[in-house]
Amino acid sequence: MTMQRKITGTKMAYRPMIEAELSPADRDRAYQRSTRADRIARIAAEKLRAASITMIERKPKMAKWYCLRVESGKEFDVEKSLQDASVEVFVPSEKAVFVRKGEKVQSVRPFFASYLLVRCVPSGEAFQGLRDVKHVFGFVGGNDGYHVVRDEDVDVFKALKGGDIPRMATDKSMAEGDRAEITFGPFNGFTCVVLAVKWCREARARVQIDASGNAFEIESMPLAFLKKL
């Protein structure tokens, strides 16, 4: 049997050291780390400023919508970070009802999980600033450049109430392995492969898009947005 030794004594409350208690060497190291962190944050903020609404106001005709791929579940966090940096951002959303402890709970979720839209004047500095935002993986696009979302496609989603998509014909022959063209929404114009179909009141499909050699998946694409090839 293993004997455990009882530790006795007076528990001391944690108290962080103040600057006056640091040695000169520790103080210098702390200042160096602080200065470096401030410099990195300042550079990141400067790059993100290139993607701000201020630049759009200066060059409105050059501004375009792009699609960012972000960490799933962090869409609204990224939206808040970009809004705080004065970047024009839009997360297509829909109302969702869940049953929790026997009661219906209504919430809002991204229409396309892991994706959101940003509008900026295209430049290397703006793109780098957006890519450096926490929880952002990068832009949708391939070797031919980043995918530009048409203004009219964004406007349609902004006009939707509660994420209710307009009534559109659904191809009920769509099945796993089929190739289809996306004809509506921010991914309009892409060709995709259907990976799975979920039949319900608003049938949806999990699809894979190949953007010039850069493949990515959309977890929940309305079947009404697809035209079978």
Biotite code that builds the C-alpha atoms (Angstrom):
import biotite.structure as struc

atoms = struc.array([
    struc.Atom([0.000, 0.000, 0.000], chain_id="A", res_id=1, res_name="MET", atom_name="CA", element="C"),
    struc.Atom([1.385, 3.380, -0.975], chain_id="A", res_id=2, res_name="THR", atom_name="CA", element="C"),
    struc.Atom([1.546, 5.880, 1.855], chain_id="A", res_id=3, res_name="MET", atom_name="CA", element="C"),
    struc.Atom([0.735, 9.474, 0.992], chain_id="A", res_id=4, res_name="GLN", atom_name="CA", element="C"),
    struc.Atom([2.482, 12.201, 2.832], chain_id="A", res_id=5, res_name="ARG", atom_name="CA", element="C"),
    struc.Atom([0.321, 14.949, 4.262], chain_id="A", res_id=6, res_name="LYS", atom_name="CA", element="C"),
    struc.Atom([1.495, 18.432, 3.379], chain_id="A", res_id=7, res_name="ILE", atom_name="CA", element="C"),
    struc.Atom([0.985, 21.009, 6.064], chain_id="A", res_id=8, res_name="THR", atom_name="CA", element="C"),
    struc.Atom([1.541, 24.717, 6.183], chain_id="A", res_id=9, res_name="GLY", atom_name="CA", element="C"),
    struc.Atom([-0.093, 28.028, 5.485], chain_id="A", res_id=10, res_name="THR", atom_name="CA", element="C"),
    struc.Atom([-1.588, 28.566, 2.037], chain_id="A", res_id=11, res_name="LYS", atom_name="CA", element="C"),
    struc.Atom([-0.252, 31.744, 0.479], chain_id="A", res_id=12, res_name="MET", atom_name="CA", element="C"),
    struc.Atom([-2.418, 33.853, -1.780], chain_id="A", res_id=13, res_name="ALA", atom_name="CA", element="C"),
    struc.Atom([-1.076, 34.443, -5.287], chain_id="A", res_id=14, res_name="TYR", atom_name="CA", element="C"),
    struc.Atom([0.148, 37.967, -5.876], chain_id="A", res_id=15, res_name="ARG", atom_name="CA", element="C"),
    struc.Atom([1.697, 39.050, -9.194], chain_id="A", res_id=16, res_name="PRO", atom_name="CA", element="C"),
    struc.Atom([5.000, 40.894, -8.969], chain_id="A", res_id=17, res_name="MET", atom_name="CA", element="C"),
    struc.Atom([5.019, 44.608, -9.608], chain_id="A", res_id=18, res_name="ILE", atom_name="CA", element="C"),
    struc.Atom([7.610, 46.317, -11.775], chain_id="A", res_id=19, res_name="GLU", atom_name="CA", element="C"),
    struc.Atom([9.597, 47.612, -8.794], chain_id="A", res_id=20, res_name="ALA", atom_name="CA", element="C"),
    struc.Atom([10.190, 44.030, -7.601], chain_id="A", res_id=21, res_name="GLU", atom_name="CA", element="C"),
    struc.Atom([11.699, 42.892, -10.900], chain_id="A", res_id=22, res_name="LEU", atom_name="CA", element="C"),
    struc.Atom([15.447, 42.693, -11.360], chain_id="A", res_id=23, res_name="SER", atom_name="CA", element="C"),
    struc.Atom([16.945, 44.959, -14.073], chain_id="A", res_id=24, res_name="PRO", atom_name="CA", element="C"),
    struc.Atom([17.476, 41.928, -16.364], chain_id="A", res_id=25, res_name="ALA", atom_name="CA", element="C"),
    struc.Atom([13.871, 40.690, -15.897], chain_id="A", res_id=26, res_name="ASP", atom_name="CA", element="C"),
    struc.Atom([12.560, 44.198, -16.481], chain_id="A", res_id=27, res_name="ARG", atom_name="CA", element="C"),
    struc.Atom([14.496, 44.496, -19.759], chain_id="A", res_id=28, res_name="ASP", atom_name="CA", element="C"),
    struc.Atom([13.198, 41.114, -20.972], chain_id="A", res_id=29, res_name="ARG", atom_name="CA", element="C"),
    struc.Atom([9.610, 42.109, -20.123], chain_id="A", res_id=30, res_name="ALA", atom_name="CA", element="C"),
    struc.Atom([9.964, 45.386, -22.009], chain_id="A", res_id=31, res_name="TYR", atom_name="CA", element="C"),
    struc.Atom([11.454, 43.615, -25.045], chain_id="A", res_id=32, res_name="GLN", atom_name="CA", element="C"),
    struc.Atom([8.570, 41.132, -25.178], chain_id="A", res_id=33, res_name="ARG", atom_name="CA", element="C"),
    struc.Atom([6.033, 43.930, -24.752], chain_id="A", res_id=34, res_name="SER", atom_name="CA", element="C"),
    struc.Atom([7.685, 46.061, -27.436], chain_id="A", res_id=35, res_name="THR", atom_name="CA", element="C"),
    struc.Atom([7.805, 43.134, -29.888], chain_id="A", res_id=36, res_name="ARG", atom_name="CA", element="C"),
    struc.Atom([4.149, 42.237, -29.245], chain_id="A", res_id=37, res_name="ALA", atom_name="CA", element="C"),
    struc.Atom([3.107, 45.866, -29.700], chain_id="A", res_id=38, res_name="ASP", atom_name="CA", element="C"),
    struc.Atom([5.070, 46.081, -32.944], chain_id="A", res_id=39, res_name="ARG", atom_name="CA", element="C"),
    struc.Atom([3.455, 42.903, -34.335], chain_id="A", res_id=40, res_name="ILE", atom_name="CA", element="C"),
    struc.Atom([-0.013, 44.138, -33.330], chain_id="A", res_id=41, res_name="ALA", atom_name="CA", element="C"),
    struc.Atom([0.672, 47.525, -34.934], chain_id="A", res_id=42, res_name="ARG", atom_name="CA", element="C"),
    struc.Atom([1.797, 45.933, -38.221], chain_id="A", res_id=43, res_name="ILE", atom_name="CA", element="C"),
    struc.Atom([-1.262, 43.649, -38.267], chain_id="A", res_id=44, res_name="ALA", atom_name="CA", element="C"),
    struc.Atom([-3.589, 46.603, -37.620], chain_id="A", res_id=45, res_name="ALA", atom_name="CA", element="C"),
    struc.Atom([-1.911, 48.600, -40.414], chain_id="A", res_id=46, res_name="GLU", atom_name="CA", element="C"),
    struc.Atom([-2.413, 45.775, -42.915], chain_id="A", res_id=47, res_name="LYS", atom_name="CA", element="C"),
    struc.Atom([-6.036, 45.326, -41.861], chain_id="A", res_id=48, res_name="LEU", atom_name="CA", element="C"),
    struc.Atom([-6.573, 49.072, -42.327], chain_id="A", res_id=49, res_name="ARG", atom_name="CA", element="C"),
    struc.Atom([-5.917, 48.486, -46.031], chain_id="A", res_id=50, res_name="ALA", atom_name="CA", element="C"),
    struc.Atom([-9.074, 46.340, -46.063], chain_id="A", res_id=51, res_name="ALA", atom_name="CA", element="C"),
    struc.Atom([-11.191, 48.876, -44.179], chain_id="A", res_id=52, res_name="SER", atom_name="CA", element="C"),
    struc.Atom([-14.284, 50.785, -45.236], chain_id="A", res_id=53, res_name="ILE", atom_name="CA", element="C"),
    struc.Atom([-12.108, 53.921, -45.442], chain_id="A", res_id=54, res_name="THR", atom_name="CA", element="C"),
    struc.Atom([-10.288, 52.460, -48.452], chain_id="A", res_id=55, res_name="MET", atom_name="CA", element="C"),
    struc.Atom([-13.644, 51.531, -50.041], chain_id="A", res_id=56, res_name="ILE", atom_name="CA", element="C"),
    struc.Atom([-14.811, 55.126, -49.660], chain_id="A", res_id=57, res_name="GLU", atom_name="CA", element="C"),
    struc.Atom([-11.642, 56.300, -51.429], chain_id="A", res_id=58, res_name="ARG", atom_name="CA", element="C"),
    struc.Atom([-11.919, 53.785, -54.278], chain_id="A", res_id=59, res_name="LYS", atom_name="CA", element="C"),
    struc.Atom([-15.564, 52.584, -54.381], chain_id="A", res_id=60, res_name="PRO", atom_name="CA", element="C"),
    struc.Atom([-15.414, 51.299, -57.956], chain_id="A", res_id=61, res_name="LYS", atom_name="CA", element="C"),
    struc.Atom([-12.544, 48.952, -57.117], chain_id="A", res_id=62, res_name="MET", atom_name="CA", element="C"),
    struc.Atom([-14.196, 47.329, -54.079], chain_id="A", res_id=63, res_name="ALA", atom_name="CA", element="C"),
    struc.Atom([-15.182, 43.660, -54.410], chain_id="A", res_id=64, res_name="LYS", atom_name="CA", element="C"),
    struc.Atom([-16.718, 40.946, -52.256], chain_id="A", res_id=65, res_name="TRP", atom_name="CA", element="C"),
    struc.Atom([-14.585, 37.936, -51.344], chain_id="A", res_id=66, res_name="TYR", atom_name="CA", element="C"),
    struc.Atom([-15.273, 34.772, -49.397], chain_id="A", res_id=67, res_name="CYS", atom_name="CA", element="C"),
    struc.Atom([-13.216, 33.926, -46.318], chain_id="A", res_id=68, res_name="LEU", atom_name="CA", element="C"),
    struc.Atom([-12.855, 30.403, -44.967], chain_id="A", res_id=69, res_name="ARG", atom_name="CA", element="C"),
    struc.Atom([-12.785, 30.421, -41.159], chain_id="A", res_id=70, res_name="VAL", atom_name="CA", element="C"),
    struc.Atom([-12.762, 27.985, -38.260], chain_id="A", res_id=71, res_name="GLU", atom_name="CA", element="C"),
    struc.Atom([-16.159, 26.335, -37.835], chain_id="A", res_id=72, res_name="SER", atom_name="CA", element="C"),
    struc.Atom([-18.066, 27.813, -34.929], chain_id="A", res_id=73, res_name="GLY", atom_name="CA", element="C"),
    struc.Atom([-16.021, 31.031, -34.987], chain_id="A", res_id=74, res_name="LYS", atom_name="CA", element="C"),
    struc.Atom([-17.865, 32.794, -37.807], chain_id="A", res_id=75, res_name="GLU", atom_name="CA", element="C"),
    struc.Atom([-19.490, 35.416, -35.567], chain_id="A", res_id=76, res_name="PHE", atom_name="CA", element="C"),
    struc.Atom([-16.259, 35.928, -33.586], chain_id="A", res_id=77, res_name="ASP", atom_name="CA", element="C"),
    struc.Atom([-14.413, 36.742, -36.810], chain_id="A", res_id=78, res_name="VAL", atom_name="CA", element="C"),
    struc.Atom([-17.282, 38.987, -37.879], chain_id="A", res_id=79, res_name="GLU", atom_name="CA", element="C"),
    struc.Atom([-16.979, 40.943, -34.607], chain_id="A", res_id=80, res_name="LYS", atom_name="CA", element="C"),
    struc.Atom([-13.189, 41.287, -34.975], chain_id="A", res_id=81, res_name="SER", atom_name="CA", element="C"),
    struc.Atom([-13.546, 42.619, -38.512], chain_id="A", res_id=82, res_name="LEU", atom_name="CA", element="C"),
    struc.Atom([-16.340, 44.998, -37.562], chain_id="A", res_id=83, res_name="GLN", atom_name="CA", element="C"),
    struc.Atom([-14.141, 46.389, -34.766], chain_id="A", res_id=84, res_name="ASP", atom_name="CA", element="C"),
    struc.Atom([-11.456, 47.000, -37.412], chain_id="A", res_id=85, res_name="ALA", atom_name="CA", element="C"),
    struc.Atom([-13.979, 48.854, -39.651], chain_id="A", res_id=86, res_name="SER", atom_name="CA", element="C"),
    struc.Atom([-13.998, 46.087, -42.292], chain_id="A", res_id=87, res_name="VAL", atom_name="CA", element="C"),
    struc.Atom([-17.248, 45.524, -44.201], chain_id="A", res_id=88, res_name="GLU", atom_name="CA", element="C"),
    struc.Atom([-18.270, 41.957, -43.423], chain_id="A", res_id=89, res_name="VAL", atom_name="CA", element="C"),
    struc.Atom([-21.407, 39.869, -43.893], chain_id="A", res_id=90, res_name="PHE", atom_name="CA", element="C"),
    struc.Atom([-22.249, 36.443, -42.491], chain_id="A", res_id=91, res_name="VAL", atom_name="CA", element="C"),
    struc.Atom([-25.245, 34.933, -44.354], chain_id="A", res_id=92, res_name="PRO", atom_name="CA", element="C"),
    struc.Atom([-27.354, 33.530, -41.511], chain_id="A", res_id=93, res_name="SER", atom_name="CA", element="C"),
    struc.Atom([-30.554, 31.605, -40.899], chain_id="A", res_id=94, res_name="GLU", atom_name="CA", element="C"),
    struc.Atom([-32.817, 30.957, -37.953], chain_id="A", res_id=95, res_name="LYS", atom_name="CA", element="C"),
    struc.Atom([-32.603, 27.517, -36.389], chain_id="A", res_id=96, res_name="ALA", atom_name="CA", element="C"),
    struc.Atom([-34.822, 25.843, -33.787], chain_id="A", res_id=97, res_name="VAL", atom_name="CA", element="C"),
    struc.Atom([-33.391, 23.290, -31.360], chain_id="A", res_id=98, res_name="PHE", atom_name="CA", element="C"),
    struc.Atom([-35.048, 21.248, -28.643], chain_id="A", res_id=99, res_name="VAL", atom_name="CA", element="C"),
    struc.Atom([-33.206, 21.612, -25.336], chain_id="A", res_id=100, res_name="ARG", atom_name="CA", element="C"),
    struc.Atom([-34.510, 19.983, -22.140], chain_id="A", res_id=101, res_name="LYS", atom_name="CA", element="C"),
    struc.Atom([-37.879, 19.521, -23.767], chain_id="A", res_id=102, res_name="GLY", atom_name="CA", element="C"),
    struc.Atom([-38.218, 23.152, -24.834], chain_id="A", res_id=103, res_name="GLU", atom_name="CA", element="C"),
    struc.Atom([-37.811, 24.748, -28.247], chain_id="A", res_id=104, res_name="LYS", atom_name="CA", element="C"),
    struc.Atom([-34.903, 27.174, -28.424], chain_id="A", res_id=105, res_name="VAL", atom_name="CA", element="C"),
    struc.Atom([-34.463, 29.553, -31.364], chain_id="A", res_id=106, res_name="GLN", atom_name="CA", element="C"),
    struc.Atom([-31.022, 30.711, -32.426], chain_id="A", res_id=107, res_name="SER", atom_name="CA", element="C"),
    struc.Atom([-29.170, 32.075, -35.436], chain_id="A", res_id=108, res_name="VAL", atom_name="CA", element="C"),
    struc.Atom([-26.498, 30.102, -37.271], chain_id="A", res_id=109, res_name="ARG", atom_name="CA", element="C"),
    struc.Atom([-24.346, 30.751, -40.355], chain_id="A", res_id=110, res_name="PRO", atom_name="CA", element="C"),
    struc.Atom([-26.026, 29.703, -43.586], chain_id="A", res_id=111, res_name="PHE", atom_name="CA", element="C"),
    struc.Atom([-22.691, 28.352, -44.841], chain_id="A", res_id=112, res_name="PHE", atom_name="CA", element="C"),
    struc.Atom([-20.734, 27.020, -41.868], chain_id="A", res_id=113, res_name="ALA", atom_name="CA", element="C"),
    struc.Atom([-17.039, 28.065, -41.953], chain_id="A", res_id=114, res_name="SER", atom_name="CA", element="C"),
    struc.Atom([-17.550, 30.842, -44.520], chain_id="A", res_id=115, res_name="TYR", atom_name="CA", element="C"),
    struc.Atom([-18.243, 34.574, -44.444], chain_id="A", res_id=116, res_name="LEU", atom_name="CA", element="C"),
    struc.Atom([-18.053, 37.462, -46.903], chain_id="A", res_id=117, res_name="LEU", atom_name="CA", element="C"),
    struc.Atom([-15.844, 40.558, -46.804], chain_id="A", res_id=118, res_name="VAL", atom_name="CA", element="C"),
    struc.Atom([-15.762, 43.586, -49.075], chain_id="A", res_id=119, res_name="ARG", atom_name="CA", element="C"),
    struc.Atom([-12.521, 45.418, -49.686], chain_id="A", res_id=120, res_name="CYS", atom_name="CA", element="C"),
    struc.Atom([-10.338, 47.115, -52.260], chain_id="A", res_id=121, res_name="VAL", atom_name="CA", element="C"),
    struc.Atom([-8.060, 44.298, -53.512], chain_id="A", res_id=122, res_name="PRO", atom_name="CA", element="C"),
    struc.Atom([-4.393, 44.673, -52.574], chain_id="A", res_id=123, res_name="SER", atom_name="CA", element="C"),
    struc.Atom([-1.676, 42.415, -51.248], chain_id="A", res_id=124, res_name="GLY", atom_name="CA", element="C"),
    struc.Atom([-1.660, 44.276, -47.929], chain_id="A", res_id=125, res_name="GLU", atom_name="CA", element="C"),
    struc.Atom([-5.446, 44.000, -47.497], chain_id="A", res_id=126, res_name="ALA", atom_name="CA", element="C"),
    struc.Atom([-5.471, 40.277, -48.302], chain_id="A", res_id=127, res_name="PHE", atom_name="CA", element="C"),
    struc.Atom([-2.592, 39.612, -45.891], chain_id="A", res_id=128, res_name="GLN", atom_name="CA", element="C"),
    struc.Atom([-4.292, 41.607, -43.149], chain_id="A", res_id=129, res_name="GLY", atom_name="CA", element="C"),
    struc.Atom([-7.493, 39.586, -43.516], chain_id="A", res_id=130, res_name="LEU", atom_name="CA", element="C"),
    struc.Atom([-5.622, 36.264, -43.594], chain_id="A", res_id=131, res_name="ARG", atom_name="CA", element="C"),
    struc.Atom([-3.827, 37.183, -40.352], chain_id="A", res_id=132, res_name="ASP", atom_name="CA", element="C"),
    struc.Atom([-7.076, 37.629, -38.388], chain_id="A", res_id=133, res_name="VAL", atom_name="CA", element="C"),
    struc.Atom([-7.505, 34.996, -35.680], chain_id="A", res_id=134, res_name="LYS", atom_name="CA", element="C"),
    struc.Atom([-9.558, 31.930, -36.759], chain_id="A", res_id=135, res_name="HIS", atom_name="CA", element="C"),
    struc.Atom([-9.212, 32.795, -40.488], chain_id="A", res_id=136, res_name="VAL", atom_name="CA", element="C"),
    struc.Atom([-7.765, 30.063, -42.733], chain_id="A", res_id=137, res_name="PHE", atom_name="CA", element="C"),
    struc.Atom([-7.728, 31.989, -45.998], chain_id="A", res_id=138, res_name="GLY", atom_name="CA", element="C"),
    struc.Atom([-9.700, 32.975, -49.073], chain_id="A", res_id=139, res_name="PHE", atom_name="CA", element="C"),
    struc.Atom([-11.857, 30.819, -51.309], chain_id="A", res_id=140, res_name="VAL", atom_name="CA", element="C"),
    struc.Atom([-10.085, 30.579, -54.647], chain_id="A", res_id=141, res_name="GLY", atom_name="CA", element="C"),
    struc.Atom([-7.356, 28.794, -56.535], chain_id="A", res_id=142, res_name="GLY", atom_name="CA", element="C"),
    struc.Atom([-4.351, 29.364, -58.739], chain_id="A", res_id=143, res_name="ASN", atom_name="CA", element="C"),
    struc.Atom([-6.360, 31.759, -60.908], chain_id="A", res_id=144, res_name="ASP", atom_name="CA", element="C"),
    struc.Atom([-6.956, 34.117, -57.976], chain_id="A", res_id=145, res_name="GLY", atom_name="CA", element="C"),
    struc.Atom([-9.501, 34.638, -55.239], chain_id="A", res_id=146, res_name="TYR", atom_name="CA", element="C"),
    struc.Atom([-13.176, 34.026, -55.970], chain_id="A", res_id=147, res_name="HIS", atom_name="CA", element="C"),
    struc.Atom([-15.068, 37.304, -56.426], chain_id="A", res_id=148, res_name="VAL", atom_name="CA", element="C"),
    struc.Atom([-18.680, 37.205, -55.228], chain_id="A", res_id=149, res_name="VAL", atom_name="CA", element="C"),
    struc.Atom([-21.075, 39.240, -57.350], chain_id="A", res_id=150, res_name="ARG", atom_name="CA", element="C"),
    struc.Atom([-22.780, 42.199, -55.663], chain_id="A", res_id=151, res_name="ASP", atom_name="CA", element="C"),
    struc.Atom([-26.217, 40.926, -56.725], chain_id="A", res_id=152, res_name="GLU", atom_name="CA", element="C"),
    struc.Atom([-25.621, 37.551, -55.049], chain_id="A", res_id=153, res_name="ASP", atom_name="CA", element="C"),
    struc.Atom([-24.728, 39.292, -51.776], chain_id="A", res_id=154, res_name="VAL", atom_name="CA", element="C"),
    struc.Atom([-27.745, 41.609, -52.072], chain_id="A", res_id=155, res_name="ASP", atom_name="CA", element="C"),
    struc.Atom([-30.096, 38.651, -52.474], chain_id="A", res_id=156, res_name="VAL", atom_name="CA", element="C"),
    struc.Atom([-28.852, 37.089, -49.232], chain_id="A", res_id=157, res_name="PHE", atom_name="CA", element="C"),
    struc.Atom([-29.020, 40.396, -47.391], chain_id="A", res_id=158, res_name="LYS", atom_name="CA", element="C"),
    struc.Atom([-32.670, 40.712, -48.440], chain_id="A", res_id=159, res_name="ALA", atom_name="CA", element="C"),
    struc.Atom([-33.627, 37.271, -47.144], chain_id="A", res_id=160, res_name="LEU", atom_name="CA", element="C"),
    struc.Atom([-35.613, 37.328, -43.910], chain_id="A", res_id=161, res_name="LYS", atom_name="CA", element="C"),
    struc.Atom([-34.420, 34.762, -41.391], chain_id="A", res_id=162, res_name="GLY", atom_name="CA", element="C"),
    struc.Atom([-32.427, 32.944, -44.067], chain_id="A", res_id=163, res_name="GLY", atom_name="CA", element="C"),
    struc.Atom([-35.533, 31.724, -45.921], chain_id="A", res_id=164, res_name="ASP", atom_name="CA", element="C"),
    struc.Atom([-34.365, 30.992, -49.449], chain_id="A", res_id=165, res_name="ILE", atom_name="CA", element="C"),
    struc.Atom([-36.683, 31.831, -52.349], chain_id="A", res_id=166, res_name="PRO", atom_name="CA", element="C"),
    struc.Atom([-38.812, 29.003, -53.679], chain_id="A", res_id=167, res_name="ARG", atom_name="CA", element="C"),
    struc.Atom([-36.831, 27.225, -56.377], chain_id="A", res_id=168, res_name="MET", atom_name="CA", element="C"),
    struc.Atom([-37.250, 23.918, -58.167], chain_id="A", res_id=169, res_name="ALA", atom_name="CA", element="C"),
    struc.Atom([-35.251, 21.052, -56.639], chain_id="A", res_id=170, res_name="THR", atom_name="CA", element="C"),
    struc.Atom([-33.826, 18.210, -58.728], chain_id="A", res_id=171, res_name="ASP", atom_name="CA", element="C"),
    struc.Atom([-35.015, 15.135, -56.815], chain_id="A", res_id=172, res_name="LYS", atom_name="CA", element="C"),
    struc.Atom([-32.764, 12.857, -58.871], chain_id="A", res_id=173, res_name="SER", atom_name="CA", element="C"),
    struc.Atom([-29.638, 14.398, -57.322], chain_id="A", res_id=174, res_name="MET", atom_name="CA", element="C"),
    struc.Atom([-27.517, 11.732, -55.620], chain_id="A", res_id=175, res_name="ALA", atom_name="CA", element="C"),
    struc.Atom([-24.086, 11.100, -54.166], chain_id="A", res_id=176, res_name="GLU", atom_name="CA", element="C"),
    struc.Atom([-21.358, 11.312, -56.825], chain_id="A", res_id=177, res_name="GLY", atom_name="CA", element="C"),
    struc.Atom([-23.290, 13.616, -59.174], chain_id="A", res_id=178, res_name="ASP", atom_name="CA", element="C"),
    struc.Atom([-21.582, 16.673, -60.623], chain_id="A", res_id=179, res_name="ARG", atom_name="CA", element="C"),
    struc.Atom([-23.508, 19.921, -60.442], chain_id="A", res_id=180, res_name="ALA", atom_name="CA", element="C"),
    struc.Atom([-23.204, 23.629, -61.123], chain_id="A", res_id=181, res_name="GLU", atom_name="CA", element="C"),
    struc.Atom([-23.953, 26.058, -58.293], chain_id="A", res_id=182, res_name="ILE", atom_name="CA", element="C"),
    struc.Atom([-26.417, 28.591, -59.697], chain_id="A", res_id=183, res_name="THR", atom_name="CA", element="C"),
    struc.Atom([-27.298, 30.748, -56.680], chain_id="A", res_id=184, res_name="PHE", atom_name="CA", element="C"),
    struc.Atom([-25.594, 32.400, -53.732], chain_id="A", res_id=185, res_name="GLY", atom_name="CA", element="C"),
    struc.Atom([-21.987, 33.416, -53.027], chain_id="A", res_id=186, res_name="PRO", atom_name="CA", element="C"),
    struc.Atom([-20.574, 30.267, -54.679], chain_id="A", res_id=187, res_name="PHE", atom_name="CA", element="C"),
    struc.Atom([-22.488, 30.905, -57.893], chain_id="A", res_id=188, res_name="ASN", atom_name="CA", element="C"),
    struc.Atom([-20.545, 29.694, -60.950], chain_id="A", res_id=189, res_name="GLY", atom_name="CA", element="C"),
    struc.Atom([-18.566, 26.926, -59.241], chain_id="A", res_id=190, res_name="PHE", atom_name="CA", element="C"),
    struc.Atom([-18.825, 23.275, -60.291], chain_id="A", res_id=191, res_name="THR", atom_name="CA", element="C"),
    struc.Atom([-19.056, 20.769, -57.470], chain_id="A", res_id=192, res_name="CYS", atom_name="CA", element="C"),
    struc.Atom([-19.364, 17.065, -56.658], chain_id="A", res_id=193, res_name="VAL", atom_name="CA", element="C"),
    struc.Atom([-22.218, 15.936, -54.415], chain_id="A", res_id=194, res_name="VAL", atom_name="CA", element="C"),
    struc.Atom([-20.838, 13.983, -51.452], chain_id="A", res_id=195, res_name="LEU", atom_name="CA", element="C"),
    struc.Atom([-24.120, 13.356, -49.609], chain_id="A", res_id=196, res_name="ALA", atom_name="CA", element="C"),
    struc.Atom([-27.780, 14.411, -49.775], chain_id="A", res_id=197, res_name="VAL", atom_name="CA", element="C"),
    struc.Atom([-30.048, 15.089, -46.816], chain_id="A", res_id=198, res_name="LYS", atom_name="CA", element="C"),
    struc.Atom([-33.701, 14.975, -47.778], chain_id="A", res_id=199, res_name="TRP", atom_name="CA", element="C"),
    struc.Atom([-35.933, 17.174, -45.621], chain_id="A", res_id=200, res_name="CYS", atom_name="CA", element="C"),
    struc.Atom([-38.292, 20.141, -46.022], chain_id="A", res_id=201, res_name="ARG", atom_name="CA", element="C"),
    struc.Atom([-35.384, 22.132, -47.496], chain_id="A", res_id=202, res_name="GLU", atom_name="CA", element="C"),
    struc.Atom([-33.182, 19.413, -48.979], chain_id="A", res_id=203, res_name="ALA", atom_name="CA", element="C"),
    struc.Atom([-29.466, 20.046, -48.598], chain_id="A", res_id=204, res_name="ARG", atom_name="CA", element="C"),
    struc.Atom([-26.256, 18.475, -49.853], chain_id="A", res_id=205, res_name="ALA", atom_name="CA", element="C"),
    struc.Atom([-22.669, 18.253, -48.729], chain_id="A", res_id=206, res_name="ARG", atom_name="CA", element="C"),
    struc.Atom([-20.564, 19.193, -51.739], chain_id="A", res_id=207, res_name="VAL", atom_name="CA", element="C"),
    struc.Atom([-16.928, 19.495, -52.697], chain_id="A", res_id=208, res_name="GLN", atom_name="CA", element="C"),
    struc.Atom([-15.787, 22.369, -54.874], chain_id="A", res_id=209, res_name="ILE", atom_name="CA", element="C"),
    struc.Atom([-12.541, 22.344, -56.826], chain_id="A", res_id=210, res_name="ASP", atom_name="CA", element="C"),
    struc.Atom([-11.366, 25.924, -57.375], chain_id="A", res_id=211, res_name="ALA", atom_name="CA", element="C"),
    struc.Atom([-8.457, 25.603, -59.804], chain_id="A", res_id=212, res_name="SER", atom_name="CA", element="C"),
    struc.Atom([-6.839, 22.765, -57.875], chain_id="A", res_id=213, res_name="GLY", atom_name="CA", element="C"),
    struc.Atom([-7.834, 24.029, -54.413], chain_id="A", res_id=214, res_name="ASN", atom_name="CA", element="C"),
    struc.Atom([-10.597, 21.708, -53.172], chain_id="A", res_id=215, res_name="ALA", atom_name="CA", element="C"),
    struc.Atom([-12.871, 22.622, -50.259], chain_id="A", res_id=216, res_name="PHE", atom_name="CA", element="C"),
    struc.Atom([-16.181, 21.389, -48.883], chain_id="A", res_id=217, res_name="GLU", atom_name="CA", element="C"),
    struc.Atom([-19.502, 23.079, -48.137], chain_id="A", res_id=218, res_name="ILE", atom_name="CA", element="C"),
    struc.Atom([-21.244, 21.168, -45.368], chain_id="A", res_id=219, res_name="GLU", atom_name="CA", element="C"),
    struc.Atom([-24.801, 22.310, -46.114], chain_id="A", res_id=220, res_name="SER", atom_name="CA", element="C"),
    struc.Atom([-25.651, 23.556, -49.613], chain_id="A", res_id=221, res_name="MET", atom_name="CA", element="C"),
    struc.Atom([-29.382, 23.928, -50.447], chain_id="A", res_id=222, res_name="PRO", atom_name="CA", element="C"),
    struc.Atom([-30.201, 21.444, -53.196], chain_id="A", res_id=223, res_name="LEU", atom_name="CA", element="C"),
    struc.Atom([-32.216, 24.183, -54.894], chain_id="A", res_id=224, res_name="ALA", atom_name="CA", element="C"),
    struc.Atom([-28.907, 25.986, -55.570], chain_id="A", res_id=225, res_name="PHE", atom_name="CA", element="C"),
    struc.Atom([-27.592, 23.065, -57.669], chain_id="A", res_id=226, res_name="LEU", atom_name="CA", element="C"),
    struc.Atom([-28.090, 22.254, -61.342], chain_id="A", res_id=227, res_name="LYS", atom_name="CA", element="C"),
    struc.Atom([-27.171, 18.688, -62.265], chain_id="A", res_id=228, res_name="LYS", atom_name="CA", element="C"),
    struc.Atom([-24.612, 18.349, -65.068], chain_id="A", res_id=229, res_name="LEU", atom_name="CA", element="C"),
])
